[in-house]
Amino acid sequence: MVTAIVLINTERGRVIDVAQQLIEIDGVAEVFSVAGRYDLVALLRVSTNDEMASLVTGHLLRVEGVAHTETLTAFQAYSRHDSERMFGL
């Protein structure tokens, strides 16, 4: 599983519209409206790096209302939830 976090700025007044468009795209697991430098954070999960490249460059960047993105590719996940499940904490 390949995971990426995409930090997104939208055009003014387009946050909800962009979020709704993003969540309809295969490979977009979750979209969060956030405070701070960015308007949205999208969590992407696909099977291969090629799929991720296609998802980011072929789909996300074509969504109407997206002004700027920064993509962070995850190398490894650390999760309290996973640790508790594995070790029965």
C-alpha positions, 0 to 999 in steps of 0.5 A: 500500500502506498500512502500520501498526504496532500496539502491543498490550497483552494481558490477563495470560497471553494473549500467545500466544493473541492473537498466534495470533488476530491472524495469522489476520486478513487484512491482518495481515502479521506479529506479534512478541512483544516486551519492553518496554511492549507485549506484541505488535507487529503489522505491518498491510498493506492497499491503502487507508486505508478497509481499514486503518480497518476492519481496526483498528476492526472486527477487531483491537479485537475480538480476545479478550484485547486490552487496549489498542492504539496504532496508528502509521500509516506515511507512508514506509518506509526499508529497507536491504534495498530500498536494496541491491536498488535500487543493487546494494550 
